[in-house]
Amino acid sequence: MSNDEARPEGHQVRWEYLTAPILSHVSQQILNNFGADGWELVQVVPGPNADSLVGYFKREARP
């Protein structure tokens, strides 16, 4: 069942957002940890250092 099916009609989804550094040598572990906590990866952009990235995440806000 999708989130849309579980939501009452007319209910707008509220999101919370997170930005976090993603180090290239442990990126899979970092992404798996955020995913296990319910975070969905939205975008990855270059970080301030050559070996890092910045991930933008979102998840449905809990009431």
N, C-alpha and C positions, 0 to 999 in steps of 0.2 A: 504494500500500500504506500503510495507516495504521500509526501507531506500535505499536498493540496487536498487529498481525499480525507485526511484526518482532521482538517481544519474546518470550523463552522463557516458557513457562507458569509461573505463580507468581512471576514477576519483578515487583517493585514499582517504579514509576517514582519517581525522585528528581528533585526540582525545585530550581532555584536562582531566587532572586527579586531584583528590582531596583526601586528607586523613583527617579524622576528628574523634575526640573522640565520642564514643557512650556510654552514661551512661545507665546502665541496667534498671534503674527505669523510664526512659523516651525514651527508644529506639524506640518504635513505632512512637512517635511524631517526633523524629529526622529523622528517615528514611522516613516518609511521607513528611516532609518538603524538604528534598533533592530530593526526587522523583518528587515533584511538580515543582522543579526548573530544571528538566530534567536530573538529575544525576541518573546513574544506579549503583547499588551496585555490586561490583566485588568480594570483599572478606572481611571477618571480622576476625581479629586476636586479641588475648588477649592484653589488654592495660597494662600500667605500674602499675595500681592499681587493686586490686581484683574485684572491682565493675565496671570496665570500659572495653570497647572494643575499637578497632580502626577499622574504616571502610575505605576501599579503594573504591573510586567511579570514574566513567568516564562518559563523555558525548561527543557527537560530537561537535568539535570546531566550533564556529560560524565564518563565514568569516569576 
